[in-house]
Amino acid sequence: MYNAPSTTNKNRTAPLGVIEGFFGKDWSWDVRSTYAEFLAQHKFNFYIYAPKSDKHLRKHWQLDWSSAEKNRLQLLRDNYRTANIDFGIGLSPHEIYLDASRDQRELLTRRIRQINTLAPDILCILFDDMRGDIPGLAQIQIDIAHQAAQLSTARKIIFCPTYYSFDPVLEKVFGAMPADYWQTFAKNLDQKIDIFWTGEKVCSANYSASHLDQVTALLGRKPFLWDNYPVNDGAVKSNLLQLRAVDKSHALLDGKIAGHALNPMNQAWLSQIPLASLPVAYEQKHNYNSATIFEQTCIALCGEQLATELLADVALFQERGLKNLTDAEKSSLLKKYSTFSGNHYAQEIIDWINGEYQFDPACLTE
């Protein structure tokens, strides 16, 4: 029987973590809490709470959570603190720059102070999934980020621009990027503030050294990767379960980036399989073999019997996808995975086959 590969964070420079930043079906509060132990066991450094469905972080960002919601967040923060995992909050002040009045800035001040009561270690100011064809946008966003950073008690600030990749889909959806957008961040954004970047694409399969060097020169700092793997909330990828270990290129990123955040799937338990491979890639570097680590991780997390079935079916889940499975194949898979009664991983497969993870049309990019 295989054992999970041991990992250490002593020899790496980039902090590794998870950002719950997807559209669609939420994780439960219980699952979020269990992730503190999972991340600690696998030598991750941080977790960022930023679900797209939390209206108090996005469309209604000006409003504080209810007492019940805030209590849940405080308990969640305490769980991560106990596990020695940094806890972050991702605030998306939705299109605040369309109304640059004093009232909006005062609301931002109040909202940051409310977030401070949760004592997050990380505060993210996120401008993804918003209109961007506005003259002078970069400087407006910089001013907002500086205001938030000055008020926040968090030790680390991470900023996400509206255009966070070279992918042309961003301009197609959110409008033409203003001139000198990225160059303005290099000149004027406080060097202590990190910048999220998703790679050459919104969902990048790999990250080349030449690309990361280019982005470093462009942004005036090493990018903080927002890695959209294994996330599956897009129109195409919601049809898939992305279970395989991270790509070989992930083993050679240390020293090229400021940090690395993986955006997981709507399926929290199944997400653990690919997530667990990232610290191993950083540790093993040139010796990292994604196929071997995928097999080892499946066995370590799911047990040998279920792992055997996952290894046999991964191409159906990750390449064919739900829409391309026949009724007979679905029936056979349901019968097979139903034998694993009470198993969280198997149950998420069953729910996926039964159509309980529908595409959220609010997700505009893939």
N, C-alpha and C positions, 0 to 999 in steps of 0.2 A: 504493500500500500504506500502511495505517495504521501508525503507531508507537505504542508504549505511552505513555500520558499521563505526562509528567514530574511528579514530586511532590516536595515539600519538607516538612520537619517544623519549619522555623524559626519559622513564624508561628502554630502551634497550641499550645494549652496542655495538651491532653489527650494522654497517651501512648496509642499504639495498639498492639495486639498480638493474639496468638492464644493461646487456652487449649485444649490437647488434653484435653478434658473430657467425652468422649462414651462411651456404651456401645457394645457390639458389636465388630466386627472391628477389630483394632489396626492402627495404622501400623507399618511396619517401622522398625528403627533406622536403616537407610540413608535412608529417606524423612525421618525426623525430622532427620537431619543436613543433608539438602539444603535443608530449610526455613530454615536459618540464612542461606544466601545469598539465597533468595527473599525473606525478610522484609527483609533489608538492602537489596536492590535496590528494594523498594517502600516504603522509608522507614518501616517499622514500628519499634517500640521494644522489644518484649519477646515472649518465648515462655514459656508455663507448661506444664510437664509434669504432667498430672493425669489420665491415662487411668483410666476406671472399672475396667478389668480388672486394674490393678496392685494385687494384694492387699496389698502392703506399704504402700500409701497408704490402704487402706480397711479391710476386714474384719480383716486381720492387720496393722494399722498399727503394733502394738507391736514387730514383727520387722523387723530390718534386711534389706536386699537381700543376695543372695549376692554373693560376690566378683566373679563374672562380670557380674552385673547392675549392680553398682556401678561397675565399670570402664566399662561402656557409658554409664552416666549421666555419669561424669567426662569421657569423650570428647565426649559431647553438649554438656555445659557448656562445654568448651573450644572447640568449634566455634562456639557462639553468642558466646562472649567474643571470639574472633577476628573475628567479623563485627560486633562492637560492638552486639550485641543482648542486652538483659538476659535472664537465664535464671532461671526460677522453678520452684518445686516446690509442688504442691498436696496438702496432707495432710488426710485426712478421718478424724479419730479416731473411728471409728464408734461412736456412742451411748455415748461415754465418760461422759456425764452420767447414764447409768442406774446407774453404779457410781462414786460420787464419793469412793471410798476413797483413802487415802494411796498405796496401791500403784499405782493408776491414774495418779495425778499423777506418781509417780516414773517410771513407764514413759513418760509423755509427756516428762518431762525428758530421759530417755535417748534417746528417739526424735529430739527436736529436736537434740540434740548430734550424733547420727549424721548427720542431714541437714546440719548445719553443715560436715561434712567435705567436702561437695560444693560449699560456698561459693556457694549460690544468691544472686542479687541480690534475689529476691522470694520470700517465703514466704506461701502462702495457707493459712489454717485454714478448712476447708470443712465445714459442717454441713448441706449439702443432702442430700436423699434419706434422711432419718432421721426417726424418730418425734419428734413435737414437742409432744404434749399433756401437758406436764409442768409443774407449778406452779414458778414462779421460773426457768424455763428460760433466759430472757435473761441473767440475772445469772450463772448457772452458766457459760453460754457465754462471757460477758465475762471471767470469771475465768480460763477456759482460754486464751482469746485473749491475755490479758495475760501469763499464764505463758509462753506460746510466744514472745510478742514480746520478753519480757525475756531469754530464753535465746538467741534466734536472732541470728545474725550478719548476716542479710539486711538490706538497706537499706530495703526496703518490706514492710509486712505488709498483706495483704488478707484480710478476713473474709467468709465467706458464711453468712448466717443460714439456719435451716431454712425460714423463710418469707421468700422473696426476691422476691415479686411479690404483686400484689393478686389474682392468679388463684385462684379458689375450688378448683381442682383440688388445690392443696397441702393444704388442710384436709381435703379428701375422702380423700386418700391417707395423710397423715401425722398426722391428728388435729387437733382444734380448737386454734387458736393461743392461747396463754395471754394473759391480759389485759395490756395495756400492753407488749407484746413489743417493738415497734419503738421506742416512746418510751423504754424503758429503755436501749437502745443510745445514743440521743441524749444521755441524761443521764450515762451511766456508762462507755461505751466510749471509750478514749483517742482523742482527736481525730486523732492521727497514723495511726490504723488506718483504712484504707478499707473500705467495705462494698459487696460485689457486689449487683447488682440487675438483674433481667431485663426490667423494664418492667411494663406492665399485665397481660401474660400471661407464662407461662413461655417461650413462643416468640412474641415480639412482632414484628409486621411493621414498626412504626414507633414513634417516640418523640416525643411532643408536648412543647413547652416547658412547658405548664401541668402536665403529669404530672410532669416532672422537678423543677419548682419545689415541687410538693406533696411529693415524696419527700425532697427536700433538707430541707424543714421537718420532716418526720417523723423522719428519721434524724439530724438535726443536722449534716449534712455532705452535700456533693454525692455522688450515687451513682457507683460504679464499674460501668459497664455490663458485665454478662456477657450478650453478645448471642448468642442461640441461632439465629443464621443464619450459615451455611447448614446447620447440623447436621441430620442426617436419621436419628437413632437411635430415634425414637419409633415407636409402632405404626402411625401414619398416614404419617409422613414417611420412614420407611425404604423406602417404596414409591416415593420420588421422588429425583431428582437436582436439587438446588437450585443452578442455575448462574447465574442472572441477577445483575446488579450490585445492590448494596445500595440500599435505598429512598431517595428524595429527602430524607426527614427526617434522614438521617444526615449530610447536608451542613450542618446547622444546629445541631449538638450542642455544638460547642466553646464552652467557657465555662459550660455547664450540667452538666458531668459531671467526675468526677475522673480518668477513664480509660475506655478502650473495648477490651474483649477479645471477639473473635469466636470462637465455638465451631464448628469446621469439621465437614465430613462425614467419614464413614468412608473415603470416596474422597479420598485426600490430594492427588492431582494435579488432579482436577477441582475440588477446593475452592479451588485457587489462582485460578480465574477470578473467583468472587465476592469472595474475600478481597482481591484486588488492587484492587478498586474502592473500598475504604474510605478509604485515604489520599487518593485522587483526590477523593472527595466532600468531605473536610475541606478540601482545598486550593481546590477550585472553588466551594464554597459555593452561592450562588444561581445560578451558571452550570452547576451539575452536572446532567447529563442521563443517567439510568441506562441508557436504551436505547443511547445513543451509546457510553457507556463499556463496556457489555457487548460490543458489537461490536468496539470497538478492542482490548479486552483479549483476547478470543478470538483475534483475528488475531495479536496480539503474542506470546501464549503458545503457541498451537497451530499457527500457520501459516495461510495463507489458505485452503487447500483444506479442511482439517479444520474451520476456523472456519465456512466456508460451510455445511457439513453440520450443525454444532451450532446455528447460527442457524435453520436450517430445522426442526430437530427439538426445539428447546428446549421447546415447548409439550407435546410427547409426554412428555418427561422430567420436567418440573416441574409440569405440571397434570394430564395424564391418569394418569401413573404406571404402573409395571410391571404391576400387577394388571389394569389396564384395557386393556393392549395385546393384540391378537389374536395368535394363533400366526403368522399370515402377516406381521404387522407386526414381530414379534420376529425372524423369519427374515430379513426384508428388512434390518432394522437390523444384524443380525449380519453379513450379507454385506457391507453398506456399510462398517462400521467395521473389519472384518477386512482391508480393503485398506490400512489404515494400520499396516503391520507395524512392530513395535518402538516404537510411539508410546504413551507412558504414559497419556495422556488417553483415547485410543481403547480401550486395553486395559481401563481401568476401566469403560467403558461396556459392553464385551463381558462382563466379569465380572458386572456388575450385571444384565444381561439373563439371564445364565446362572444367576442365583440365588445367587451367592456372597456376597451381603451380606444375611444374614437378620436379621430383627428380634430383638433381645435382650430377652426378657421382663423382665429386671432393670430396664429403663427403665420407670418407673411414671408418668411425666408426659409430656405432649406439648407 
